[in-house]
């Protein structure tokens, strides 16, 4: 297992280096150069030259790339042109909200999607199967932002069951420890703050979980149907093994392999694609900050975001490989 993890970590190095090269080339190929992108279209030549000297953009390309890599290893991603604060500080301030939302959405998708897909496959052609397939198709077709607006209008504005915006209610003064609102309330014993944070999570998490839930249901159903037709399942059943053993050890365990891959990819996409959901519910995560950064052409933030999400993706892929090896030991030899 340790050799598998070490081998996968070594394989991540060229991936991240290749991404750093692409990002560096993108920055140096911006219209008018990075200086014009920072200063705007009306910048004078003198101002552009001053920024080039200040940022070292008048030096050879390999020198600039070396400095770029050094700053990345030092977690120095530059300064946001919007807030004037370091990019890393902005990420550590806002990323917990996005992680909390993404984890809640993925938990909903997994807890509901895998059992629903499994039982739909076991009862193929029944009303449960038809409902699961139709619902998953609907979940894929409905845009996330439209579903978020529907949920907000119905359950927050009209019925008043859930809050309509933010992570905590205005009157709650919660102690910040980790930046994760639910966890902070549990750690500090402020259970009212923790419950309030959960209530604020429900609507955006359900909206964000719609597409992953639909994908997991369809993939679990298709995978279970495929495994049910395998010879080793029929052999186990013909030998008289307990049905619960056959379903857990032979069917579900083998059917989960492609689902784990989908969960890994969907988790990465949730972390990087929560922009619209956070904007609808004013959630204050990294997604809404990236949206404003795009509008403001805040390139240091965008570069840092791309690197950060790439790192998250490769780490999630590592976790997927580890989970694969735990479910199917044959993977460890490859």
Protein Blocks (a to p, Z undefined) as FASTA:
>chain_A
ZZmmmmmmmmmmmmmmmmmmmmmmmmmmgghijklmmnopkbcfklmmmmmmmnopmbcf
klmmmmmmmmmmnopgbjafklopafklmmmmmmmmmmmmmmmmmmmmmmmmmmmmmmmm
mmgoiaklmmmmmmmmmmmmpcfklmmmmmmmmmmmmnomacfedjbdfklccddfklpa
klmmmmnopamlmmmmmmmmmmmmmmmmmmmmmmmmmmmmmmmmmmmmpmklmmmmmnop
afklmmmmmmmmmmmmmmmmmmmmmmmmmmmmmmmmmmmnonopaklmmmmmmmnopakl
mmmmmmmmmmmmmmmmmmmmmmmmmmmmmlmmZZ
